[in-house]
Amino acid sequence: MSDVETGGREYDPAASHAFPDERVNEILAFLETDEEVQTYLDAQNVNPVKRKGYNDHGSKHIDIVRNRALCLYDLLKRGGVEFNGAADQGLDEADEAVIIALAATLHDIGHVVHRDDHPYYSIPLAADILDRILPEFYDLGDTVRMKGEVLHAILCHHTEEDPLTTEAGVVRVADALDMERGRSRIPYQRGGRGINTLSSQAIKTVSLMPGDGRPVLVEIEMSDAAGVYQVDELLKAKLVDSGLEEAIRIVAINTHNDDERLVERIEL
């Protein structure tokens, strides 16, 4: 697995430990050249960006979420966190990363139908894609099991349904880690000044690294106290009930040079 870009720093999972990853690399290579998948990543941006004025939910968002999901996975594995999705189904350890990669790639394709309730629209669309892709790598029984695990992670990324697997929890948290400055650039330039837009303008970098006392440290650098909204209201909401609350430490630091700054450091 190649180095995973994590914003302010890079964490090299290959240097930390060894576990099977050839399978996920094959899947990732397949996805990168699959015309249907790549077309969905382009088409799913129309409703949220052009019609609703939200930030990017296309290929750039998917790249960030998938990279950070796989980085989270590596850090959690290194920290001894057990993953139950593939294991409960009798699948291989190598399939844990495949579940995460596929779910992160397909989690937002429901946007082609509508932004509202998009995870529910993502399910049938992703199911059709998985029915075509998974048999290239798995027999019938494992195809069914992998399909169920990927769809579970997709459903739980942005809904009231709580993740029942560690793999799904990783995708849920990774989705919220796409929060840096520029990710709300489109609505901001169009005049959007809602708290979500303003707060993500204040997020400078998001860095993932091994933690001290917990497997993962997420360090968020802010240029303004408005970034607290992204951290406390959005990221915290995804972390709660993800199953990873005790494994991830989140620290946000306000680096704005202002003697009157309201927030210097917060920790979840």
C-alpha positions as CSV (number, residue, x, y, z in Angstrom):
1,M,0.0,0.0,0.0
2,S,1.4,3.4,-0.9
3,D,1.9,6.3,1.5
4,V,-1.4,7.8,2.6
5,E,-1.7,11.5,2.4
6,T,-3.1,12.8,5.6
7,G,-3.1,16.6,5.2
8,G,-0.4,18.2,7.3
9,R,1.7,15.1,7.5
10,E,2.1,11.7,5.8
11,Y,1.8,8.5,7.7
12,D,3.4,5.5,6.0
13,P,1.5,2.4,6.9
14,A,3.9,0.1,5.2
15,A,6.6,1.1,7.6
16,S,4.6,0.3,10.7
17,H,3.7,-3.3,10.3
18,A,2.9,-6.0,7.8
19,F,-0.5,-7.4,7.0
20,P,-2.1,-8.7,3.8
21,D,-2.9,-5.8,1.4
22,E,-2.3,-7.2,-2.1
23,R,-6.1,-7.8,-2.4
24,V,-7.1,-4.2,-1.6
25,N,-4.4,-2.9,-4.0
26,E,-5.9,-5.1,-6.8
27,I,-9.4,-3.7,-6.0
28,L,-8.1,-0.1,-6.0
29,A,-6.5,-0.6,-9.4
30,F,-9.7,-2.0,-10.8
31,L,-11.8,0.9,-9.5
32,E,-9.4,3.5,-10.9
33,T,-9.9,2.1,-14.5
34,D,-13.6,1.2,-14.2
35,E,-15.6,3.4,-16.5
36,E,-18.9,3.0,-14.6
37,V,-17.4,3.8,-11.2
38,Q,-15.5,6.8,-12.5
39,T,-18.6,8.2,-14.3
40,Y,-20.6,7.9,-11.0
41,L,-17.9,9.9,-9.2
42,D,-18.3,12.6,-11.8
43,A,-22.1,12.5,-12.0
44,Q,-22.6,12.4,-8.2
45,N,-21.2,15.9,-7.9
46,V,-24.0,17.6,-9.9
47,N,-26.8,17.6,-7.4
48,P,-24.8,18.7,-4.3
49,V,-22.6,21.3,-6.1
50,K,-24.4,22.7,-9.1
51,R,-28.0,22.3,-7.8
52,K,-27.7,22.6,-4.0
53,G,-24.5,24.8,-3.7
54,Y,-22.7,22.4,-1.3
55,N,-19.1,21.5,-1.4
56,D,-17.5,18.9,-3.6
57,H,-18.8,15.3,-3.3
58,G,-17.1,13.9,-6.4
59,S,-13.8,12.2,-7.1
60,K,-11.7,14.6,-4.9
61,H,-13.9,13.9,-1.9
62,I,-13.8,10.2,-2.5
63,D,-10.0,10.2,-2.8
64,I,-9.7,12.0,0.5
65,V,-12.2,9.8,2.4
66,R,-10.8,6.6,1.0
67,N,-7.2,7.5,1.8
68,R,-8.0,8.6,5.3
69,A,-10.2,5.5,5.8
70,L,-7.3,3.3,4.9
71,C,-4.9,5.3,7.0
72,L,-7.3,5.0,10.0
73,Y,-7.5,1.3,9.3
74,D,-3.7,0.9,9.3
75,L,-3.3,3.0,12.5
76,L,-6.1,1.1,14.3
77,K,-4.6,-2.3,13.3
78,R,-1.2,-1.2,14.5
79,G,-2.8,-0.2,17.8
80,G,-4.4,-3.6,18.3
81,V,-8.0,-2.7,17.5
82,E,-10.0,-5.8,16.3
83,F,-12.1,-5.6,13.2
84,N,-15.3,-7.7,13.2
85,G,-17.0,-7.2,9.8
86,A,-15.0,-9.6,7.7
87,A,-14.3,-11.9,10.7
88,D,-18.0,-12.3,11.6
89,Q,-18.6,-13.4,8.0
90,G,-15.7,-15.9,8.0
91,L,-13.8,-13.8,5.5
92,D,-10.1,-13.2,5.5
93,E,-8.2,-10.4,7.3
94,A,-7.2,-9.0,4.0
95,D,-10.9,-8.4,3.2
96,E,-11.2,-5.8,6.0
97,A,-9.4,-3.2,3.9
98,V,-11.3,-4.2,0.8
99,I,-14.6,-3.6,2.6
100,I,-13.4,-0.2,3.7
101,A,-12.0,0.8,0.3
102,L,-15.2,-0.2,-1.6
103,A,-17.5,1.4,0.9
104,A,-15.5,4.6,0.9
105,T,-15.5,4.7,-2.9
106,L,-19.2,4.1,-3.4
107,H,-20.7,5.7,-0.3
108,D,-21.9,8.9,-2.0
109,I,-23.1,7.7,-5.4
110,G,-26.7,8.1,-4.2
111,H,-26.2,11.9,-4.8
112,V,-27.0,11.2,-8.5
113,V,-30.6,10.7,-7.3
114,H,-30.8,13.5,-4.6
115,R,-28.6,15.0,-1.9
116,D,-31.3,14.4,0.7
117,D,-31.2,10.9,2.1
118,H,-28.5,10.0,-0.3
119,P,-27.2,7.0,1.6
120,Y,-30.4,5.2,1.0
121,Y,-30.1,5.8,-2.7
122,S,-26.5,4.7,-2.6
123,I,-27.5,1.2,-1.5
124,P,-29.2,-0.1,-4.7
125,L,-26.8,1.7,-7.0
126,A,-23.8,0.3,-5.1
127,A,-25.4,-3.1,-5.0
128,D,-25.5,-3.3,-8.8
129,I,-21.8,-2.3,-9.1
130,L,-20.8,-4.8,-6.4
131,D,-22.7,-7.5,-8.2
132,R,-20.5,-6.9,-11.2
133,I,-17.1,-6.2,-9.5
134,L,-17.0,-8.7,-6.6
135,P,-17.3,-11.9,-8.7
136,E,-14.0,-10.8,-10.4
137,F,-12.3,-11.5,-7.0
138,Y,-14.5,-13.8,-5.0
139,D,-16.6,-16.9,-5.3
140,L,-20.4,-16.7,-4.9
141,G,-20.5,-17.2,-1.2
142,D,-17.9,-14.6,-0.4
143,T,-19.4,-12.2,-2.9
144,V,-22.6,-12.2,-1.0
145,R,-20.8,-11.7,2.3
146,M,-18.6,-9.0,1.0
147,K,-21.6,-7.2,-0.6
148,G,-23.5,-7.2,2.7
149,E,-20.5,-5.8,4.6
150,V,-19.8,-3.0,2.1
151,L,-23.5,-2.0,1.9
152,H,-23.7,-1.9,5.7
153,A,-20.7,0.5,5.8
154,I,-22.3,2.7,3.1
155,L,-25.6,2.9,4.9
156,C,-24.1,3.9,8.2
157,H,-21.8,6.6,7.0
158,H,-24.3,9.5,7.2
159,T,-27.5,8.2,8.8
160,E,-29.0,7.5,12.1
161,E,-28.1,3.8,11.8
162,D,-25.2,3.0,14.0
163,P,-22.3,1.0,12.6
164,L,-22.2,-2.6,13.8
165,T,-18.7,-3.3,12.5
166,T,-15.4,-1.6,12.9
167,E,-15.0,-1.3,9.2
168,A,-18.2,0.7,9.0
169,G,-17.1,2.9,11.9
170,V,-13.9,3.7,10.0
171,V,-15.8,4.8,6.9
172,R,-18.1,6.9,9.0
173,V,-15.3,8.8,10.8
174,A,-13.2,9.1,7.6
175,D,-16.1,10.9,5.8
176,A,-16.0,13.6,8.5
177,L,-12.3,14.0,8.2
178,D,-12.7,15.7,4.8
179,M,-12.9,19.1,6.4
180,E,-10.0,21.2,5.4
181,R,-10.0,24.7,4.0
182,G,-11.1,24.7,0.4
183,R,-13.5,21.8,0.8
184,S,-16.3,24.5,1.1
185,R,-14.7,26.8,-1.5
186,I,-17.5,26.5,-4.0
187,P,-20.4,27.6,-1.8
188,Y,-18.1,30.2,-0.1
189,Q,-17.2,31.8,-3.4
190,R,-20.9,31.9,-4.4
191,G,-21.7,33.8,-1.3
192,G,-22.4,31.0,1.1
193,R,-21.7,32.2,4.7
194,G,-23.4,29.5,6.8
195,I,-21.6,28.2,9.8
196,N,-20.7,25.0,8.0
197,T,-19.0,26.9,5.2
198,L,-17.3,29.4,7.5
199,S,-16.1,26.8,9.9
200,S,-14.5,24.7,7.2
201,Q,-12.7,27.8,5.8
202,A,-11.0,27.9,9.3
203,I,-9.6,24.3,9.1
204,K,-6.0,24.5,7.8
205,T,-4.9,20.9,8.1
206,V,-6.0,17.5,9.3
207,S,-3.2,15.1,10.3
208,L,-3.5,11.4,11.3
209,M,-0.8,9.8,13.3
210,P,-0.2,7.2,16.0
211,G,-1.5,8.4,19.3
212,D,-0.1,8.4,22.8
213,G,-2.4,6.2,24.8
214,R,-4.8,5.6,21.9
215,P,-4.1,4.1,18.5
216,V,-5.0,7.2,16.6
217,L,-4.4,10.9,17.1
218,V,-6.2,13.3,14.8
219,E,-4.7,16.7,15.0
220,I,-6.6,19.6,13.5
221,E,-5.0,23.0,12.9
222,M,-7.5,25.9,12.8
223,S,-6.9,29.5,11.8
224,D,-10.0,30.8,13.5
225,A,-12.4,29.7,16.4
226,A,-15.1,29.1,13.8
227,G,-13.4,25.8,13.1
228,V,-14.8,24.5,16.4
229,Y,-18.1,23.9,14.7
230,Q,-16.6,21.5,12.2
231,V,-14.8,19.6,15.0
232,D,-17.4,19.6,17.7
233,E,-20.7,19.4,15.8
234,L,-19.7,17.4,12.7
235,L,-16.7,15.3,13.4
236,K,-17.8,14.6,17.0
237,A,-21.2,13.5,15.7
238,K,-19.7,11.0,13.4
239,L,-17.3,9.7,16.1
240,V,-20.1,9.2,18.6
241,D,-21.5,5.7,18.3
242,S,-19.0,4.8,15.6
243,G,-17.5,2.2,17.9
244,L,-14.2,4.0,17.7
245,E,-14.7,6.5,20.5
246,E,-12.1,5.0,22.7
247,A,-9.5,4.4,19.9
248,I,-9.3,7.9,18.4
249,R,-8.1,11.1,20.2
250,I,-9.0,14.3,18.5
251,V,-7.1,17.5,19.2
252,A,-7.9,20.9,17.6
253,I,-5.4,23.8,17.9
254,N,-6.1,27.4,17.0
255,T,-2.9,28.8,15.5
256,H,-4.3,32.3,14.6
257,N,-2.0,35.0,15.9
258,D,-4.5,37.0,17.9
259,D,-4.1,37.9,21.5
260,E,-7.9,37.9,21.8
261,R,-8.5,34.5,20.2
262,L,-11.4,32.7,21.9
263,V,-10.2,29.1,21.5
264,E,-6.6,28.0,21.7
265,R,-7.0,24.2,22.0
266,I,-9.8,21.8,22.4
267,E,-9.8,18.0,22.8
268,L,-12.6,15.5,22.2
